[in-house]
Amino acid sequence: MDNILIIGCAGQIGSELTLELRKIYGDTHVIASDIRQADEEITAGGPFELVNVLEIEKIAAIVKKYGITQIYHLAAILSGNAEKNPLPSWDVNMKGLLDILEMMRELKVSQLFWPSSIAVFGPSTPQKNTPQQCIMDPNTVYGISKLAGERWLAYYKKRYGMDTRSVRYPGLISYKTEAGGGTTDYAVEIYYEAIKNKKYVCFLKEDTYLPMMFMPDAIKATIQLMQTDIDKLTCDDSYNVGGMSFCPDDVFRAIKKHIPDFTISYEPDFRQAIADSWPQSIEDCVSQKDWGLSYTYNLEKMTEIMLAEIRKKFNK
C-alpha cells in the first residue's frame, strides 16, 4: 500500500486533493502537512504534520516515520505575491523543490507530483492554443521558478530514474478555499463578492482571456496522471492542461444570469502585465492521448455550483 505525503495541504489544491486521496487510499495512508494549521476536516481525518517546506530534515523525518512512497509537493508562493517578494519566493519555490528531489533520491522515494503552471509561458509564446512544446520565456519570478522546476524534474527522471510527474495548471477556481495571491484569483474573488456585496472591482481588464479550470476537474486530472502506467507517459517535464478559456466579462455575464443586480468595474493593477504575457488558451492533446485528460465542467455549470456553495458558506 502506498503511503502519500502532501506538502502544502492547506492551500487551494491541497485542501481538496488531500480529502480525495484519503477516499482512495485510506485516511491513515495520506499524511497531510503544511506550514500552518489546516482545516479540521484535514487534521481530524488523518495524520497531519506542521512543517515548513524549507525544513528538509524535518520533512525527511516525516518520510521515514510514515514510510512514504509518494510525495505531492504543492507548497509555493503564487505569481502575484512572488512579484512583491522575489528572492524569498524563489527560495520557497526553487530551493524547496530541489531539497525535496535530493531527499527523495537519498531515501529512495520514487514518485513525485509537482505542479507547474501556465506561468512558464511568456511574451514570445503563441497565445492561442499554446502547444505542449514551444518557446518559453517567462518574465515573472513564479514563471521562472516553474520553468526551472520542470527542467529539474526531467533531469532527475533521466539521471536517477525517479518517477516525476507534473501538469501545467491554468487558473484554478474553487469555492472551498479563497484566493491566495495569484494572477487568476479574480475568477474566485468575483463569485465571493457577487454573493457578499453584489459588486466587484476586477484587477484585470474585462477582455483578458486566460485558461481556467474548476477544481474538481483539476483534482481528477492530477490523480489520473499519477495513476497512469509510467510506460504510457511521453512527457518528461510537465503536461499541458487547458481547461476552459474565458475573460472577466464572460464570468460577470454568467453570474448576472443568477444575480441580476450584480455590478462590476475594472481597475487593472500590476497583475495585468502578468496576464498579458500568458496564453489565452491551451492545447492539451498530448495529455488526452497519454493519460486520458478530460473535463466535466464549463463556465455555466461551474458558475451554478460556485454560487450555490458560497451561499451555503455565508448562509445567504
N, C-alpha and C positions, 0 to 999 in steps of 0.2 A: 504493500500500500504506500502511495506517495504521501510524503509529509511536506506541506507547502508553507513557505514564509512569504507574507505580503509586507513589504516595506512601504509605508505611506498609506495605511489602511483608512485613515480619517479623511482623505482627500476626496475629490469628486468621483474619480474612478474607483478608488479603493473601498469606499464606503459601500458600494453596491457589489463590486466584484467579490469582496470577502464573503458576503452573505450567499452569493450564488455558488461559489466554490464549496462552501460548507454544506450546501444542499447536495452537492455531487459527491464530495469526498468524505463527509462527516465532520462534525464540529471540532473534534479533537485533532484532526489531521490538517487543519488550516490555522496557522498561527499568525495572528494579526499583530502589527507593530507600527508605531508612529512616534514622532517627537512630542506629540500632545495627546491628551486623553481622547479616545474615540467615543462614539455614542454607546450608550448602554446596550443597545441591540448587538453590538460587536463584542464589547468587553464581557458581557454576561453570557454570550452564546458560545464562547470557546476561548482558547488561550490568547492572552494579549500581553505584549511586552512594550514598555516605554523606552524608546531608544532613538538617538539621533543618527541619521544616515552616515554622518562623518565619524561616528564612533565604531570603527570597523572591528575592533577587538570585542566589543560588546555584541555586535551582530554575529561574529564568529562563534561566540559562546552560545548564543541562541541556536545557531545552526547545529552545533554539537549536542546541545541539550535535547533538542527535539528530533534529531536525525533527519534534517531537512534534505529533500531530494529535488525540490523545485523552488525557485525564487521568482516572485513578481516584484520587480524593483520600480516603484511608482513615484518615489519622492522626487520632487523637482520644484524649482521656482519658475513660475509661468512667465509668459512673454512681457506683459505689462509691468509686473513687479521687477522682473530681471533688468529692464531698462533703467529703473530707478537706482538699482544697486548692482552694477555689472560684475564686479570682482567677487563679492560674496556669493552671488548667484552662480557664477562659473564654478566656484568650489563645490557647491551643493550639487549642481547638475553634472559636472565632469569628474571631479575627484571622487564624488560619491559612487559613480558608475565604475570607475577604474578600480577603486578599492574593493567593490563587490566582485568584479571579474577576477581579480587576483585571489581574493579569499576563496571564491568558488573553485578556482584552479587548484589551490593548495589543499582544500578539503574534499576535492573530487565531487562537488555538487554540479551535476552535468547540465541541468536545464534552467535557462533564464528567460523570462519575458521582461522586456524593457520597452516602454512606449516612446516612439519617435513622434513626429508632428509634421503637418504641412508647413511649419516654420522653416524646414530645411530648404525650401524653395526660395527663390529671390527674384529680383527685378528682371533678370535675363531668362528666367524660366517661362515656358509657354503658359499663359494664364488660363486658357480654356482647355479642358480635358487633359490636364497635365499628365504626361505618361510616367510609367514606372522609372524609366531611365531617361534623364535629360540633364541639362545644365542646372547646377545647384550653386547659388551664390547668396546665401542668407546674409542679411545685414543687421541682424539683431543678436544679442547675447544668447537668447534662448535658441534661436535657429542655428547659430554656430555650434553651440554645445550639442544640439541634437544631431547635426550632420557629423560632427566628430564622433559622437557616440555610436552612430551607425557603422562608421568605419572600424571602430574598436570591436564591435560585435563581430563583424566579418573577419577581423584579424584573429580574435580568439577562437572563432569557429575553425578557421583554416589552419592555424598553427597548433592549437591544443585540442582540437576535436570537440570543443564544447558545443552543446545544443543551444544556441542563442536565437531567440525569435523576437520579432518586433513588427508593429504596424505604425504607419504614419497617420495618427488620428487627425481628423478635421476638428472643427469646433464641436465640443460635446455639450449636450443640453440635458439637464436633469432637474427634477423638482425636489429631490431628496437633499441635495447639497447645493447651497447658494454659490454664487460666483466667487472665484478665488484669484483674480489678478491677471486674467488672460485677455487677449485682444478680441476674442469671440464672445466674451462674457455678456455683451448686450443681449444676446439671444436667450440668456437665462434671466437677467435682470428685468427685461421687458415684461415677462409674464408675472413676476412678483409685483412690479409696480402697477401693472394693469389691475391686479386684484386689490392691492393695498390703497392706491391713490388715484387710479383711473387716468394716470398721465405718466409719461416717461420722457426724460431728456436723454437722447441717444448720443453716444460719443463717437459714432461713425456716421458718415453721410448716408442718406436714405437709399442710394442706389449702389451701395458697396456689397457686391456679391462675394460670398465665401462658402466653401464646403462645410456642411454641418451634419451632425449625427445624433439621433436620440439615444440616450444612454442604454436602454435595453438592447438595441442593435449593436452598440459598441461592446457590451459585455458578452453578448452571444458570439461576436466575431473573435474576440480575444480568446475565449475558451475553445472555440472551434479551431483556431490556429494552433493552440497548444496541444490539442488532442489529435492533430493530424500526424500521420506517419511521416517521419523525417525524410524518407526517401522520395516523398511527393513534393517536397519544398525546393524550389529552384532559386529562391532569393536569399542571399547571404546577409544582406544588411537590413532592410525594412520594407514591408509591403505597403503599397498604396491602398488606402481605404477612402472611397469617395463620399458615400452617404448621399445627401441631397444638397442642392445649392440654392440659396436664396439671399435676399437683401433685407435690411431693416424695414423697408416699406412693405415687403411681402408679409413679414411677421405681423406688422401693425394691422394690415388689412385682414389677416386671418383671425387676429384677436378681436377686431372690431365687429366681426360677424356674431360674436358671443357677448361682447360688451360694447354696445353701440355708442356710448358716450366716452369711450376711451380716446385720449388725445396723445399726440407725440410731437416733440420738437427736436431739432438737431443742433448739437454743439460739438463738432468734431474736435478731438484733442490729439495728443501725440500718437495715440494708437491708430489713427487714420493712416499715417505713413507706413506703419507696420502692415496693416491690412492691404494697402495698395501694392505692397511687394509680394503678397501671397497669391496663390492661384484662386481663380473664381470657381473652378470646378476640377474634379479629379477623375482620371481614367483608371479603373482598377480591375481590368480584365485578367491580369496575372493572378491576383488574389482569388478571383472567381474560378479560374482554371485550377490552381494549385490546391486550394483548400475549401472551395465551395462558398465563398463570401456571398451573402445575400442580405436583403433589407426587408423589414416588415413595415416601417413607418414612413409616411410622407409628412409634409408640413401641416396639413389639415388634421390628420389623425393625431399627430403629436400635440398640436395646439389644444385639442379637446381634452387630452389626458393631463397636460400641464395645468390648464386652468382648473380642472376638477380637483386635482390633487393638492394644488396650492390653496384652493378654497377650504379644503379639509384641514389643512395645516393651520390656517388662521380663523377657522370656524366662520367663514363668510359664505 
